[in-house]
Amino acid sequence: MYSKEFEQIIQFRRSNRSFDPNTEVPEAVITKSLERAVLSPNSSNMQLWEFYWIHSNSELEKFVPLCLGQQAAKTAKEMVVFVTRKDKWKSRAKWNQEKIKSTIVGEPGKLQKGGLDYYGKVMPLLYSNDGIGVMSTIRRSISFVMGLRKPFFRTGGVANQRIMVHKSCALAAQTFMLSIAAEGFHSCPMEGFDEMRVKRALKLPRGAEINMIISVGKGTEEGIWGPRFRLPNEEVIFKR
């Protein structure tokens, strides 16, 4: 028997593009939803993400034109900018190593040794880059040669790295939106924004990228643009 509670959350969550101006979102709702987002699954537990909570009225007003004047931005009571931080891979790999080391009492066990090697050797191979693409070529070559004999993780250049971190960040964004819905409020994920100006407003470095911006509030009827249409299940769900 499936969970009725989760079904209600899924059905309640809609992209609402117009929020009630008279209903505030308790700060505790955003705080708890961000804490839940942190618990989202992500590639190798590298957590190459950051979440920027846009809360003050002055900051919200600043972000309306950056989000191209969308109604979801104009009426938002809160916003959260989901950011990928591939450029922080070294510090996050080191953090994971330190966490593993803190669990070692006496001689490290097999899993602990494997974890230390994973973050000390595999992550540098996976995330390192250089100006002329040598590391990308090395990764592609390893994938090709190893893939001849058995199934192997295929990786290569910067595009592969970007896909990895954006997938993880999107999982966190989905957790956040489901949490907002569970607390009785609404959200709208926005892809229409000026990334360059958003990065400038947040004082982000070149290596950071904007995954999406999510507006939050108490949704209104006019904020739902009609019924929710989905392709028939048999066109997208395949059982083998």
Residue frames as qw, qx, qy, qz and C-alpha x, y, z in Angstrom:
[[0.000, 0.888, 0.460, 0.000, 0.00, 0.00, 0.00],
 [0.436, 0.440, -0.027, 0.785, 1.47, 3.35, -1.00],
 [0.257, -0.325, -0.444, 0.795, 1.85, 6.31, 1.36],
 [0.072, 0.818, 0.544, 0.169, -1.25, 8.51, 1.31],
 [0.302, -0.839, -0.052, 0.450, 0.66, 11.31, 3.03],
 [0.361, -0.339, 0.485, 0.720, 3.33, 11.45, 0.34],
 [0.250, 0.479, 0.717, 0.441, 0.68, 11.21, -2.39],
 [0.061, -0.909, -0.395, 0.119, -1.00, 14.27, -0.93],
 [0.328, -0.695, 0.212, 0.603, 2.29, 16.19, -0.97],
 [0.362, -0.014, 0.667, 0.651, 2.98, 15.25, -4.60],
 [0.138, 0.663, 0.671, 0.303, -0.53, 16.24, -5.69],
 [0.189, -0.902, -0.252, 0.294, -0.38, 19.49, -3.70],
 [0.389, -0.512, 0.318, 0.697, 2.97, 20.56, -5.15],
 [0.543, 0.705, 0.389, 0.237, 2.34, 22.65, -8.23],
 [0.412, 0.036, 0.077, 0.907, 4.42, 25.41, -9.80],
 [0.024, -0.858, -0.495, 0.135, 2.47, 28.41, -8.57],
 [0.481, 0.310, 0.152, 0.806, 3.32, 31.68, -10.30],
 [0.155, -0.605, -0.045, -0.780, 1.41, 34.15, -8.15],
 [0.435, -0.197, -0.745, 0.467, 1.57, 34.30, -4.37],
 [0.306, -0.826, -0.461, -0.104, -0.79, 35.82, -1.81],
 [0.268, 0.597, -0.239, 0.717, 0.61, 39.24, -0.79],
 [0.487, -0.632, 0.153, -0.583, -1.03, 39.02, 2.63],
 [0.952, -0.303, 0.017, -0.045, 0.40, 35.66, 3.74],
 [0.014, 0.783, -0.619, 0.059, 3.94, 35.47, 5.03],
 [0.881, 0.093, -0.461, 0.057, 6.01, 32.30, 5.02],
 [0.657, -0.737, 0.159, 0.003, 7.37, 31.54, 8.51],
 [0.173, 0.764, -0.621, -0.001, 11.15, 31.63, 8.55],
 [0.561, -0.307, 0.752, -0.160, 11.10, 28.23, 10.26],
 [0.847, 0.402, 0.309, -0.160, 9.53, 26.71, 7.13],
 [0.552, 0.772, -0.311, 0.045, 12.39, 27.90, 4.92],
 [0.188, -0.669, 0.695, -0.186, 15.00, 26.95, 7.50],
 [0.722, -0.100, 0.661, -0.176, 13.68, 23.42, 7.91],
 [0.817, 0.546, 0.157, -0.099, 13.26, 22.98, 4.15],
 [0.353, 0.798, -0.482, 0.082, 16.86, 24.02, 3.53],
 [0.394, -0.485, 0.755, -0.200, 18.03, 21.64, 6.25],
 [0.832, 0.187, 0.498, -0.157, 16.10, 18.87, 4.51],
 [0.651, 0.742, -0.145, -0.069, 17.62, 19.87, 1.15],
 [0.041, -0.735, 0.673, -0.075, 21.09, 19.39, 2.64],
 [0.624, -0.188, 0.741, -0.163, 20.16, 15.74, 3.26],
 [0.783, 0.516, -0.027, -0.346, 19.50, 15.11, -0.43],
 [0.876, -0.019, 0.354, 0.327, 21.42, 12.40, -2.28],
 [0.265, 0.911, -0.248, -0.197, 24.39, 13.72, -4.23],
 [0.838, 0.432, -0.304, 0.140, 27.33, 12.38, -6.21],
 [0.691, 0.171, -0.487, 0.506, 29.99, 10.87, -3.93],
 [0.468, -0.763, -0.368, 0.253, 28.75, 12.98, -1.02],
 [0.490, 0.151, 0.031, 0.858, 30.79, 15.85, -2.45],
 [0.100, -0.808, -0.482, 0.324, 27.94, 18.30, -1.76],
 [0.353, -0.018, 0.263, 0.898, 29.09, 20.68, -4.46],
 [0.085, -0.712, -0.540, -0.441, 26.23, 23.08, -3.86],
 [0.124, -0.141, -0.411, 0.892, 25.29, 26.22, -1.97],
 [0.068, -0.690, -0.690, -0.205, 21.84, 27.61, -1.20],
 [0.148, 0.050, -0.139, 0.978, 21.29, 31.37, -0.99],
 [0.071, -0.663, -0.729, 0.155, 18.13, 32.42, 0.85],
 [0.070, 0.305, 0.154, 0.937, 16.82, 35.75, -0.44],
 [0.263, -0.522, -0.759, 0.288, 14.76, 37.02, 2.48],
 [0.082, -0.495, -0.246, 0.829, 14.79, 40.79, 2.98],
 [0.442, 0.775, 0.406, -0.200, 12.36, 42.93, 1.00],
 [0.101, 0.847, -0.330, -0.404, 15.22, 44.94, -0.47],
 [0.247, -0.334, 0.852, 0.319, 16.96, 41.80, -1.73],
 [0.474, 0.423, 0.771, -0.032, 13.70, 40.35, -3.09],
 [0.347, 0.869, 0.141, -0.323, 13.07, 43.59, -5.00],
 [0.062, -0.697, 0.586, 0.408, 16.60, 43.46, -6.39],
 [0.340, -0.102, 0.909, 0.217, 16.00, 39.95, -7.74],
 [0.563, 0.582, 0.476, -0.342, 12.74, 40.71, -9.57],
 [0.469, 0.782, -0.247, -0.327, 14.46, 42.23, -12.64],
 [0.093, -0.508, 0.845, 0.136, 17.20, 39.60, -12.45],
 [0.396, 0.179, 0.898, -0.064, 14.40, 37.01, -12.84],
 [0.054, 0.161, 0.624, 0.763, 13.13, 38.95, -15.88],
 [0.353, -0.061, 0.101, -0.928, 10.14, 40.38, -14.06],
 [0.393, -0.203, -0.867, -0.229, 8.30, 37.08, -13.75],
 [0.565, -0.558, -0.130, -0.594, 5.13, 37.15, -11.66],
 [0.879, -0.293, -0.350, 0.141, 6.53, 34.34, -9.53],
 [0.547, 0.076, -0.278, 0.786, 9.43, 36.65, -8.66],
 [0.111, -0.484, -0.045, -0.867, 7.33, 39.81, -8.21],
 [0.674, -0.505, -0.116, -0.528, 5.01, 38.18, -5.68],
 [0.752, 0.007, -0.599, 0.274, 7.50, 35.88, -3.95],
 [0.547, -0.817, 0.029, -0.182, 7.71, 36.11, -0.17],
 [0.570, -0.589, 0.529, 0.223, 11.01, 34.25, -0.18],
 [0.752, 0.578, -0.299, -0.103, 13.47, 33.01, -2.81],
 [0.709, -0.478, 0.476, 0.208, 16.27, 30.48, -2.73],
 [0.513, 0.718, -0.427, -0.198, 19.05, 30.43, -5.31],
 [0.931, -0.176, 0.304, 0.099, 20.50, 26.95, -5.83],
 [0.234, 0.859, -0.441, -0.118, 24.15, 27.18, -6.85],
 [0.977, 0.060, -0.069, 0.194, 26.63, 24.56, -8.03],
 [0.202, -0.891, 0.405, 0.037, 30.20, 24.80, -6.74],
 [0.950, 0.245, -0.084, 0.177, 32.30, 22.43, -8.83],
 [0.348, 0.727, -0.364, 0.466, 35.21, 24.74, -8.05],
 [0.451, -0.629, 0.459, -0.436, 35.13, 23.61, -4.41],
 [0.938, 0.041, -0.322, -0.119, 35.84, 19.95, -5.15],
 [0.510, 0.360, -0.615, 0.482, 39.25, 19.98, -3.42],
 [0.206, -0.331, 0.524, -0.757, 37.96, 21.30, -0.10],
 [0.819, -0.118, 0.056, -0.559, 34.91, 19.01, -0.19],
 [0.854, 0.186, -0.482, 0.058, 37.06, 15.95, -0.95],
 [0.281, 0.345, -0.639, 0.627, 39.36, 16.88, 1.93],
 [0.514, -0.290, 0.302, -0.749, 36.32, 17.34, 4.21],
 [0.929, -0.021, -0.195, -0.314, 35.15, 13.82, 3.38],
 [0.674, 0.287, -0.589, 0.341, 38.61, 12.44, 4.08],
 [0.030, -0.366, 0.555, -0.747, 38.68, 14.15, 7.47],
 [0.742, -0.208, 0.113, -0.627, 35.27, 12.73, 8.33],
 [0.920, 0.093, -0.379, -0.042, 36.50, 9.23, 7.51],
 [0.442, 0.364, -0.602, 0.556, 39.69, 9.74, 9.54],
 [0.341, -0.399, 0.392, -0.755, 37.59, 10.79, 12.54],
 [0.900, -0.144, -0.031, -0.410, 35.96, 7.35, 12.55],
 [0.757, 0.310, -0.545, 0.181, 39.26, 5.44, 12.64],
 [0.609, -0.677, 0.353, -0.215, 40.30, 3.85, 15.91],
 [0.710, -0.300, 0.594, 0.229, 43.60, 2.03, 15.63],
 [0.251, -0.130, 0.722, 0.631, 44.27, 0.60, 12.17],
 [0.504, 0.301, -0.083, -0.805, 41.85, 1.72, 9.44],
 [0.685, 0.178, 0.695, -0.129, 39.49, -0.94, 8.14],
 [0.433, 0.188, 0.690, 0.548, 39.03, -1.93, 4.51],
 [0.150, 0.820, 0.518, 0.189, 36.11, 0.43, 3.94],
 [0.247, -0.908, -0.011, 0.338, 37.94, 3.28, 5.63],
 [0.454, -0.349, 0.521, 0.633, 41.07, 2.72, 3.52],
 [0.351, 0.439, 0.687, 0.460, 38.91, 2.55, 0.41],
 [0.007, 0.925, 0.378, -0.031, 37.17, 5.79, 1.34],
 [0.336, -0.770, 0.203, 0.503, 40.45, 7.62, 1.93],
 [0.417, -0.090, 0.651, 0.628, 41.79, 6.44, -1.42],
 [0.266, 0.669, 0.655, 0.229, 38.51, 7.33, -3.12],
 [0.023, -0.978, -0.189, 0.090, 38.63, 10.96, -1.99],
 [0.397, -0.717, 0.356, 0.448, 42.40, 11.21, -2.23],
 [0.329, -0.213, 0.728, 0.562, 42.86, 9.63, -5.68],
 [0.273, 0.485, 0.784, 0.276, 39.58, 9.13, -7.54],
 [0.062, 0.894, 0.368, -0.246, 38.12, 12.59, -6.88],
 [0.159, -0.687, 0.331, 0.628, 41.24, 14.41, -8.14],
 [0.270, -0.001, 0.803, 0.532, 41.13, 12.27, -11.28],
 [0.169, 0.629, 0.752, 0.100, 37.43, 12.97, -11.74],
 [0.008, -0.933, -0.321, 0.160, 37.42, 16.71, -11.06],
 [0.419, -0.523, 0.260, 0.696, 40.90, 17.99, -11.99],
 [0.566, 0.772, 0.267, 0.104, 41.18, 20.25, -15.01],
 [0.477, -0.390, 0.243, 0.749, 43.91, 22.12, -16.83],
 [0.224, 0.667, -0.058, -0.708, 44.07, 24.77, -19.49],
 [0.266, 0.433, -0.671, -0.539, 44.83, 22.49, -22.42],
 [0.854, 0.039, -0.085, -0.511, 42.51, 19.56, -21.71],
 [0.297, 0.388, -0.868, 0.084, 45.11, 16.97, -20.73],
 [0.289, -0.044, 0.813, -0.503, 43.02, 15.67, -17.82],
 [0.714, 0.328, 0.146, -0.601, 39.95, 15.43, -20.01],
 [0.628, 0.464, -0.582, -0.228, 41.90, 13.32, -22.49],
 [0.070, 0.280, -0.909, 0.301, 43.21, 11.09, -19.70],
 [0.510, 0.102, 0.606, -0.601, 39.68, 10.54, -18.35],
 [0.755, 0.418, -0.109, -0.493, 38.30, 9.72, -21.80],
 [0.463, 0.463, -0.754, -0.054, 41.17, 7.33, -22.46],
 [0.146, -0.158, 0.881, -0.421, 40.69, 5.51, -19.18],
 [0.645, 0.242, 0.385, -0.614, 36.95, 5.24, -19.80],
 [0.702, 0.476, -0.360, -0.389, 37.51, 3.89, -23.31],
 [0.341, 0.393, -0.850, 0.083, 40.15, 1.31, -22.38],
 [0.218, -0.053, 0.834, -0.504, 38.41, 0.08, -19.23],
 [0.645, 0.295, 0.236, -0.664, 35.06, 0.08, -20.99],
 [0.535, 0.384, -0.661, -0.360, 36.35, -2.39, -23.57],
 [0.279, 0.126, -0.935, 0.178, 36.49, -5.17, -20.97],
 [0.195, -0.462, -0.814, 0.293, 33.58, -4.42, -18.67],
 [0.088, -0.877, -0.379, -0.281, 30.91, -1.84, -17.81],
 [0.523, -0.154, -0.214, 0.810, 32.72, 1.29, -16.68],
 [0.018, -0.846, -0.321, 0.425, 31.82, 4.82, -15.60],
 [0.537, 0.474, 0.315, 0.623, 32.21, 7.02, -18.67],
 [0.179, -0.894, -0.147, 0.384, 33.55, 10.48, -18.03],
 [0.638, 0.436, 0.203, 0.601, 35.56, 13.04, -19.87],
 [0.294, 0.363, -0.027, 0.884, 35.61, 16.81, -19.99],
 [0.065, -0.004, 0.374, -0.925, 34.14, 19.78, -18.20],
 [0.560, -0.145, -0.332, -0.745, 30.65, 19.12, -19.59],
 [0.676, -0.197, -0.710, -0.004, 30.50, 15.79, -17.74],
 [0.320, -0.108, -0.583, 0.739, 31.56, 17.45, -14.51],
 [0.256, -0.060, 0.046, -0.964, 28.95, 20.17, -14.90],
 [0.650, -0.200, -0.537, -0.499, 26.23, 17.59, -15.51],
 [0.567, -0.174, -0.739, 0.320, 27.19, 15.72, -12.34],
 [0.153, -0.139, -0.473, 0.856, 27.05, 18.75, -10.06],
 [0.384, -0.058, -0.145, -0.910, 23.87, 20.13, -11.61],
 [0.632, -0.228, -0.689, -0.272, 22.10, 16.78, -11.18],
 [0.451, -0.238, -0.684, 0.522, 23.01, 16.72, -7.50],
 [0.027, 0.087, 0.224, -0.970, 21.93, 20.32, -6.99],
 [0.487, -0.142, -0.419, -0.753, 18.62, 19.68, -8.75],
 [0.574, -0.286, -0.766, 0.054, 17.94, 16.79, -6.36],
 [0.250, -0.242, -0.514, 0.784, 18.40, 19.22, -3.46],
 [0.238, 0.005, -0.113, -0.965, 16.06, 21.70, -5.11],
 [0.568, -0.238, -0.642, -0.457, 13.38, 19.01, -5.48],
 [0.473, -0.303, -0.721, 0.405, 13.74, 18.04, -1.82],
 [0.057, -0.139, -0.254, 0.955, 13.32, 21.71, -0.92],
 [0.402, -0.085, -0.328, -0.851, 10.14, 22.09, -2.99],
 [0.598, -0.287, -0.731, -0.161, 8.60, 18.91, -1.59],
 [0.361, -0.262, -0.607, 0.658, 9.38, 20.14, 1.92],
 [0.141, 0.043, 0.030, -0.989, 7.73, 23.48, 1.18],
 [0.547, -0.187, -0.541, -0.612, 4.65, 21.62, -0.07],
 [0.549, -0.263, -0.768, 0.200, 4.62, 19.41, 3.02],
 [0.201, -0.269, -0.463, 0.820, 4.45, 22.56, 5.15],
 [0.197, 0.728, 0.625, -0.201, 1.41, 23.85, 3.24],
 [0.069, 0.778, -0.131, -0.611, 3.12, 26.47, 1.05],
 [0.784, 0.569, 0.242, 0.054, 3.87, 26.70, -2.65],
 [0.412, -0.550, 0.424, 0.590, 6.91, 27.19, -4.85],
 [0.698, 0.704, 0.093, -0.087, 7.92, 27.87, -8.41],
 [0.677, -0.284, 0.374, 0.567, 11.28, 26.83, -9.90],
 [0.370, 0.894, 0.016, -0.253, 12.49, 29.53, -12.28],
 [0.759, 0.021, 0.345, 0.552, 14.93, 29.05, -15.13],
 [0.325, 0.783, 0.236, 0.475, 14.29, 32.48, -16.59],
 [0.424, -0.863, 0.006, 0.273, 17.00, 34.65, -15.04],
 [0.431, 0.823, -0.317, 0.192, 20.15, 36.55, -15.95],
 [0.910, -0.237, -0.196, 0.279, 22.84, 34.23, -14.60],
 [0.529, 0.351, -0.182, 0.751, 25.62, 36.76, -14.96],
 [0.188, -0.595, 0.100, -0.775, 23.79, 39.41, -12.95],
 [0.829, -0.492, -0.151, -0.221, 22.58, 36.90, -10.35],
 [0.843, -0.040, -0.243, 0.478, 26.16, 35.76, -9.77],
 [0.268, 0.449, -0.159, 0.838, 27.24, 39.36, -9.47],
 [0.485, -0.622, -0.047, -0.612, 24.47, 40.12, -6.97],
 [0.904, -0.420, -0.076, -0.039, 25.53, 37.15, -4.84],
 [0.070, -0.837, 0.543, 0.000, 29.24, 37.95, -5.28],
 [0.946, -0.044, 0.320, 0.021, 29.90, 34.46, -6.61],
 [0.284, -0.549, 0.611, 0.494, 33.21, 33.47, -8.21],
 [0.438, 0.424, -0.538, -0.583, 33.58, 32.43, -11.84],
 [0.169, 0.127, -0.975, -0.063, 33.47, 28.71, -10.99],
 [0.310, 0.288, 0.728, -0.539, 29.99, 28.91, -9.45],
 [0.167, -0.155, -0.658, -0.718, 26.90, 28.33, -11.60],
 [0.503, 0.019, 0.335, -0.797, 23.22, 28.98, -10.97],
 [0.099, 0.122, 0.982, 0.109, 21.18, 25.80, -11.05],
 [0.158, -0.617, -0.620, -0.459, 17.76, 27.37, -10.50],
 [0.087, -0.147, 0.369, -0.914, 15.96, 30.00, -8.45],
 [0.276, -0.451, -0.844, -0.087, 12.91, 28.93, -6.46],
 [0.234, -0.348, 0.104, -0.902, 10.28, 31.41, -5.32],
 [0.273, -0.284, -0.884, 0.251, 8.12, 30.59, -2.30],
 [0.275, -0.113, 0.174, -0.939, 4.82, 31.84, -0.94],
 [0.439, 0.304, 0.753, -0.384, 1.18, 30.98, -0.36],
 [0.135, 0.098, 0.721, 0.673, -0.12, 30.16, -3.81],
 [0.431, 0.354, 0.233, -0.797, -3.24, 31.64, -5.35],
 [0.713, 0.404, 0.563, -0.105, -5.77, 30.22, -7.80],
 [0.509, 0.848, -0.065, -0.135, -4.56, 32.51, -10.59],
 [0.165, -0.721, 0.658, 0.139, -1.03, 31.26, -9.95],
 [0.564, -0.002, 0.819, 0.107, -1.98, 27.83, -11.33],
 [0.299, 0.427, -0.406, -0.751, -2.07, 28.03, -15.10],
 [0.767, 0.150, -0.363, -0.507, -4.68, 25.37, -15.72],
 [0.954, -0.227, 0.141, -0.135, -4.79, 21.62, -15.05],
 [0.305, -0.618, 0.694, 0.208, -1.59, 19.60, -14.81],
 [0.865, 0.420, -0.133, -0.238, -1.02, 17.70, -18.05],
 [0.381, -0.527, 0.743, 0.158, 1.35, 14.74, -18.27],
 [0.474, 0.315, -0.708, -0.418, 2.09, 12.32, -21.07],
 [0.923, -0.185, -0.136, -0.310, 0.44, 8.91, -20.70],
 [0.614, -0.591, 0.523, -0.012, 2.47, 6.66, -18.38],
 [0.894, 0.149, 0.392, 0.159, 2.97, 4.09, -21.15],
 [0.547, 0.795, -0.041, 0.258, 4.91, 6.69, -23.15],
 [0.072, 0.806, -0.446, 0.383, 7.45, 7.36, -20.43],
 [0.565, -0.454, 0.628, -0.283, 7.44, 4.36, -18.04],
 [0.741, 0.342, -0.535, -0.219, 8.91, 1.09, -19.32],
 [0.734, -0.430, 0.486, -0.199, 9.14, -2.16, -17.41],
 [0.514, 0.525, -0.660, -0.156, 11.80, -4.61, -18.60]]
